[in-house]
Structure formats: structure tokens, C-alpha cells
Amino acid sequence: MRRRAWSLSNTWGCIPVALFALTGFGVPEAANAGGLNQFIGFGDSTMDSGYFRYQSTGGSPGAGGPGSAAALDAAIARTVAAGGTGAFVGPGVVDTIQLAARFGLLALPSTIPGGAGTNYANGSAQTVSTTAGNGYANGLYNNVPIVSQISNYLAATHNVANPNALYMISFGGNDLTWLRTLGTSLSPQVYIQSLATALTAGVANLQAAGARTIMVLNVYSYARVVGPGGIVAPADAIDVNEAATYSADVWSGLRAAGVNFIPADVEGVLKYVSQNPTRFGFSVATEFTSSPACGNTSSLVCGPSQLVAPNAEQTYLWSDPHHLTTAGQTIEADYI
């Protein structure tokens, strides 16, 4: 099936186009497409453009500890050699690369040899690190938390941020996954607010250093957990509510801190897609995380031979239960 062509005017309806369209949040005039000369990304696997293609994963607590690094790294290398990307999109194109390209820019991972990479986003990154110390079983030991990514960029630029760059920030998914592993041992509200405060401070530092065009995505959850008939299980409904709370805390915190930013409602966009799949070329068989393009394989180590169909990156919404296909990434980039 070929993905249906569509336009913003007749598809999004009441969903606002994020980039450069929202003036009510104090978006700076630098948000002129002609003034952008660099893409800089901070975030998690949803923005990762191949970070661990050039950097060891360090292994994972859930895969046997640090001793699993060699096997995981080798699996990524084999996947890349077979046509994969080293990103969490299977053999596809992630949103950061697509978005940057629309402005004639690159979104190479910061780990690429030669120092040309400006996308610091990396898989399993949380806002602040809890991975090794608290036994977050799905993490990669060498992930770099989002607040640290921002700090590392500012350290590399001697605390002078490029005023003409487009800064893109994602957060939240790994934090909420970790929160679910704790059960009732920690107040979700307290945990979420502490992370929102830390991220707000990091983004405020970025603006203080000179960044002027900062886009902050909210946490998507609904489209990832919804099932046929629009059914969301009670446990998943908690995840959706926590994602909404986290997103609201970050956005309100940024406004209170005087940060000029562009809020990108990817949660709303993907919810719309999940409720109107045929308008985007998907079907009941291809829109849910229960039937991803990579089958039972993680999108990080998914090459062409692991796809459930040769064109699955274009006809399915999800690569795996957490990450979008090229088709989904394109929808996200088109919205932004």
C-alpha cells in the first residue's frame, strides 16, 4: 500500500502547526527559516540519528550488565552493514534528519568521527540519570541524560550557543518507563516535578547562552498504548495521564522561567493519526504498536530483512512498540 498524500490544510484540522506558527508563547523572530544555519538536538531515542553507531552502548542491565556491551555493539554493527541505520527507526529515516534537511541542514549524531555531529540525542536517555544506580533494566549504560547533553554542548562551545540554530528537545518516555518499574515506591507527582524542574533549568541555561529558536516536544503516549476500538487499558491510561502531566509541567515551567520556546504537540498529532489512520495510509493491521514493522525485533537492530514486509517502513506507523517508522517520523516532521 502506498501512503496517501495529504496536506496540512485538509488533514490537521484544529491541530496547530508548531514551528514558527505559535506566537502566543513568545516565539522569537529568529524563527525565520532563512535565518537557521544549524540543527542541534537534545533528547532520547525518538530523536536519535545513530548515536550508538559510533559509540559503544556500554551494555545494558537488562541484557546481562556491562559484559553485554560487545554483543550489543556487534549487533548494531551487523544491522548497519545489512542496511540498518544505527538509529531507533529500523532501516528508515528519523524525524531529526528529515526536519533538518528541510532547512538544508544536517542532524548527524554527536558521536560521528570528525566532530561534525550536532544531534546529542541518544537511546534510553532520561532527563537526569537514574539508569545504573537504580537498576533501570531497559537502559544502556553509556546513555547521556538530556540535561547533561545540554551541559556538554555548552561546555564544548564555551557557553556560547549558536543564536541561529534550531534547537529541538524531546524528553519523558524513558523517565516514565523507569517510574513504572518502581511501582508505588515513589510519588509520581514528586518525581515528575523534579525532572521538569531540572529540564527547565537546563533549557533556561541554553537560552541564557544565546539560543533563540528552541522547540520542545511534549511526551507522546496515547498512540503508543491505544488498541482497536480506541480502547486504552487502565494501566496504560495512567501512563497517558502521567505523560500529560509531565509535558504540562515542563511547558509551564519554561514559561514561568521566561524561556521563549516553540511547543510541539506531537502527542496530539499522533493521537489524531491513531484516530484517523486511513487518512494517513494506515489500516487496523498497521497502525498499532502490537503490529510493528520490525516484528519482534527492536528498531535499533532492525534491518531490511527483519521488516514484516519490504515496504513496512512506509505502510506501518510503528517500527517497534516505542518508536515510529519512517512514515510516522515523516508525519511528525511535517507537523513540526
N, C-alpha and C positions, 0 to 999 in steps of 0.2 A: 504494500500500500504506500502510496506517495503522500507525504504530509501536505495537508491542504494549505494553500496560500491564504494569507489574511492580512488585514491592515489594522493599525491601531484604532482608526476611527470607527470601524464597524465591529471590532471584536472586544475591546476593553470595556466599552460602556462607561460605567461610572468610575472605573479604576483609574487613578491619575498616573500619567507618565512621570516617572521620577526625575530623571536627570534634567536639570536646568528649567523645569517647569514649575516647581513649587517655590513661590516667592514668600509665602507666609512663614517660612521657617528661617528667614534671614539668609537665603542663599546669596553668596557674594557675586558680584558682577564678573568675577574671573571665570564663572561657569559658562564661558563662551567657548564653544567647541574649537574655534580658531585659535584660542589662547593656550590650549593644552599642549605640552611638549613632552610629557612623561606619564606613564601609568605606574602607580605604586600601590601594592596590595598588602593588606594585613588580614589574616583570618585563618580558617580551618580548611578541611578537605573540600568543602564546597567551592573554594576559590583556588585550591592548589593546582598549579600548572605543571607539576613534575618535580617537586622539591626532593623527593626521595629517589629520583632517578639519578641524582648526582651526590646524594648524601646518604650515609648508612642510616637505616631505621633505628639501629641500636637494639633491635629485638623488641619483644612485647611481653608483658606479664602474662597475657592470655595465650601465648604461643610457646611458653617454656622459659621465659626470662631472658636475660642478656645473651644467653647461649644460642638463642634462636635468630640472632642478627644475621649470621651468614646465610642461613636458609631463606630468610625473608628477602634479603638483598639480592640473592641469586634468583629468586622467583620473579622479582621486579625486572631484573636484567633480562631474563628469558622472555618475559612478556614484551618488553620493549623491542627485543630482537625479532619477535614474532609479529610486530605491528601494533603493539600497545603503546601507551604514551607515558607511563610512569606517573600518571595523574589518576584521580578517582573518578574517571569518566569512561573507563574501558578504552577501546580504540576510537575515541571521539575527541571533541574539541570543547574545552571547558569555557565557562562564561567569561572569565577574565581575559582569555586570549581573544575571544570574539569581540568583547567590548573594546578592548584596547585597539584592535585592528580597525575598528570603525572610525577612530581618530588618527589612523596612520601610526599607531604606537605598538610597542611590544609589551608582553606580560610574561617575560621569561622568569623562571624561578630564581630566587636569590642565590641558590647553590650552584648555578651553572658556572663552569670554569670560565675565567676571564673577567668576572666581576660585572657583567652587563645585566645581570638579573635584578629586577626590582619588585618581584612578587614574593613577599615573605611568607605568604600563607602556606601552611603545611598540615597534612593529615593528622588527626587526633589532637590538634592543639586546643587547649582550653583557654579561657580568658587569663587565668593565672594557674600556675602549675599545682596539680594535686596528684598527678599520674603515679609516679613511683612511690611517694611517701604514703599514699592512701590506697594502694592496690587497685587502681582503676584498670580492670582486666583487659579492656579493649584498646589501650593506648599503645603508642610507640615511644620507647624511652627517649629517642632523640627529637621528639617534637619540641617546638619552641612556642611557648604561650603567646597569646596575641599582644598582651601588654608588653612583653619582652621584645616582640617583633618591632613594635613602635620604638621602644628604647634603643634597640640595636640600630635601627635606621637613623635615628637622631644622633647616636654616637658616631656612626660612620660619616655623617655629614657635618659633624662638629656643631650640632644643634641648630643647623640652618636648613629648614625644609624648603624644597622647591616650591615657590609660590605658583608656578604654572603647571603643576602636576595634578592629575586626577587621582585622588586617594580613595580607595574602596576598602570597606571594612565589613567583615562578617564575624559572627560570634554565636555562641549559645548552645549549639547542638551537642557538643561533647560535654559541656558543663551539665546539661540536663540529663544526659546518659549517665554520667557519674553520680548525679544526685539520686537517680533511681536505684543505683546499686547500694545506697546507704539505707534504703527503707525509711523508717521513722526515726533514725538516729540523729537527724539534723533537721531543723526547721527550714523548709523550702524558701519561705519568705526571707529569712535572715541570710541564707546562703546566696540567693539570687540578688538581694540588695547589695551584699558585699561585693559581688562580682561586678554589678552595674556601676558601683562607685569606683572600683578600680579601673574599669574600662573608660569611664567618663574622664577620670584624671589623665589617663594616657592620651586620649584624643584631645583633651584640652592642652596638654603639653605640645602635641603635634601642631595645633593651631597657633599656639604662642611662638613656636619656632618658625612660623611663616606659611604653613599650609593654608590654602584658601578654598579649595574645592574638595570637600570631604563628603563622601557618600557612605551612609551607614545602613546596611541591610538589616531588616528585622529577622527573627528566628522563624523558619518555616517548620510547621508540624502537621497541620491538618491533612494536607495532600499525601503526606507520608504514612499516616495511620488510618485514613478512611478506607472503608471497604465497599463492596457492591451495595447499592441502595442508599449510599450516604451514611452508612452505619459506622459509628465510632464507638469502640468498646469503652466501658467506664474507665479502665486503667489508662487507655490512650487519651481519653478526654482530659484527664489530669495533666498529661504531657502537653496537650494543646493549650490548656489554661496557663500552665507554667511558662510556656513559650511566649504567650501574650503578655504575661506579667513582666517577664524578663525584658522583652522588647520595649514595653512601655516605660519601665524603669530606666533603661538606657537612654531612650529618646528624651524623656522628661528631664533626666539628669543632665544631658548635654545642653538642653535649652536653658536650664537653670544656671549652668556654668558659663553661659554666654558663648557657646560654641556655635558657629554658623555651619550647618551641615545639611545635606540632602537626605531625607529619609526615604528609603526604598522599600515599599511594601511587597516583598516577594512572597510573604505568607498569603496576602490577599490575591496575588496573581495566580499562584499555584492552586489555591482553593478554587478560584474561578475556573481554571483549567480542569481540575478534577470534577467539577460540577457540569462542565460543558465539553467533554472530551472530543466529541466528534467535530467540533468547530476547529480543533487543532490537529485533526487527522488521527486521533487515537480511538480505541474501542474499549469495551469492557475487558477484553483479553489483553490489552496493552497499557492500560492507564494506572494500574495499581502496583504497589511495591511487592505484592505477593506474586507477581509475574514479571520479574525484571528482565532486561535484555541480556544480562550476563548469567542468567540462570542462578545456580548456587555458588557462583564464583564471585569473590569480591571484585569490585570495579578496578581496584588498584592493580590486580594481576589478571585482568581480563583482556585477552587479545581477540583478534577476529575469529579464531577457531572456537572460542568459548561463547560467542553470541548464539542465542537460540535461533536466530535467522540472520542471513547475511546483511539485511538492511535494518536490523533491530535498533541500531543507534538512531535511526530516523523515524521508526514507527512505534517505539516504546517510549514511555515517559521516564522510566527509572532504569538506571544501569544495574543497581543493586538496591536493597531496601533503604538505603540512606542517601544515594547520590543519583542525580539526574543524568539522562543520556544527552547526546549532542542535541537532540530535538528539544529536550527540556531546558538545557543550557541556553539554546538559542531563544526560546521564549523569554527566559529571564533577561538575557542581554537585550532583546528587542524592547522589552518593557523599560529597562533602565535607560 
